[in-house]
Amino acid sequence: MPKPGKKKKRKLSDSHIVYEENPWDDDPPGKLVAVADDFLPSPEEIAAAIRDKRYKVTIALGGRTVDFFKKHARKHGVPYQKMIRQVLDAYIEQHS
């Protein structure tokens, strides 16, 4: 029995998901509906991003923006500044 306040580690085999056919789906079983784009960066892109020079900047952001990032950063246990940097990097990638 786990100690009070400690979460029991779950294994993948603990899940009880049952997959069923969608009764409202008109497509025949096995029909490929869509292919997702490969959104993951290549190892080369990851390495380049790590080596990318970082610059310290001062920026004034709205309270709503900062509150949003701080809330989600706490929830996921990461620095909020890093989350903001990731959003800016993703924007640049999308529009380059």
C-alpha positions as CSV (number, residue, x, y, z in Angstrom):
1,M,0.0,0.0,0.0
2,P,1.5,3.4,-0.9
3,K,2.2,5.9,1.8
4,P,-0.4,8.7,2.4
5,G,0.2,11.6,0.0
6,K,2.2,9.4,-2.4
7,K,0.8,8.6,-5.8
8,K,1.0,5.0,-6.9
9,K,2.9,4.6,-10.1
10,R,0.7,3.5,-13.0
11,K,1.8,1.1,-15.6
12,L,0.6,1.1,-19.2
13,S,-0.9,-2.3,-18.5
14,D,-3.1,-0.7,-15.8
15,S,-5.2,1.2,-18.3
16,H,-8.5,-0.3,-19.3
17,I,-9.3,1.3,-22.6
18,V,-11.7,-0.4,-25.0
19,Y,-11.6,0.7,-28.6
20,E,-14.8,0.3,-30.6
21,E,-15.9,1.2,-34.1
22,N,-17.6,4.5,-34.4
23,P,-21.3,3.7,-35.3
24,W,-21.7,7.2,-36.9
25,D,-18.7,6.8,-39.2
26,D,-19.7,6.2,-42.8
27,D,-16.2,5.3,-43.9
28,P,-15.4,1.5,-44.2
29,P,-13.2,0.0,-41.5
30,G,-9.5,0.4,-42.2
31,K,-10.0,3.4,-44.6
32,L,-7.2,6.0,-44.1
33,V,-8.9,9.3,-43.3
34,A,-5.9,11.6,-42.8
35,V,-2.2,11.6,-42.5
36,A,-0.7,14.0,-39.9
37,D,2.3,16.1,-40.9
38,D,5.6,15.2,-39.2
39,F,5.8,18.1,-36.7
40,L,8.8,16.8,-34.8
41,P,12.2,18.5,-35.5
42,S,15.0,16.4,-36.8
43,P,18.0,15.6,-34.6
44,E,20.0,18.2,-36.6
45,E,17.5,20.9,-35.9
46,I,17.4,20.1,-32.2
47,A,21.3,20.2,-32.0
48,A,21.3,23.5,-33.9
49,A,18.7,25.0,-31.5
50,I,20.8,24.0,-28.5
51,R,23.9,25.6,-30.0
52,D,21.9,28.7,-31.0
53,K,23.2,31.8,-29.2
54,R,20.9,33.2,-26.6
55,Y,20.5,36.9,-25.9
56,K,19.1,38.5,-22.8
57,V,16.3,41.0,-23.6
58,T,14.0,43.1,-21.6
59,I,10.3,43.1,-22.8
60,A,7.2,44.5,-21.2
61,L,4.3,42.0,-21.5
62,G,0.7,42.4,-20.4
63,G,-0.4,41.0,-17.1
64,R,-2.8,38.6,-18.7
65,T,0.0,37.2,-20.9
66,V,2.4,36.7,-17.9
67,D,-0.4,35.2,-15.7
68,F,-1.2,32.7,-18.5
69,F,2.4,31.5,-18.9
70,K,3.0,31.4,-15.1
71,K,-0.1,29.4,-14.5
72,H,0.7,26.8,-17.2
73,A,4.4,26.7,-16.2
74,R,3.5,25.9,-12.6
75,K,1.1,23.2,-13.8
76,H,3.8,21.6,-15.9
77,G,6.8,22.3,-13.7
78,V,8.8,24.4,-16.2
79,P,10.1,28.0,-16.2
80,Y,7.5,30.4,-17.7
81,Q,10.3,32.3,-19.6
82,K,11.2,29.1,-21.4
83,M,7.6,28.6,-22.4
84,I,7.4,32.1,-23.8
85,R,10.7,31.4,-25.7
86,Q,9.3,28.2,-27.1
87,V,6.2,30.0,-28.4
88,L,8.3,32.6,-30.1
89,D,10.6,30.0,-31.6
90,A,7.6,28.0,-32.9
91,Y,6.1,31.2,-34.5
92,I,9.4,31.9,-36.3
93,E,9.6,28.3,-37.6
94,Q,6.0,28.5,-38.8
95,H,6.6,31.8,-40.7
96,S,10.1,31.2,-42.0
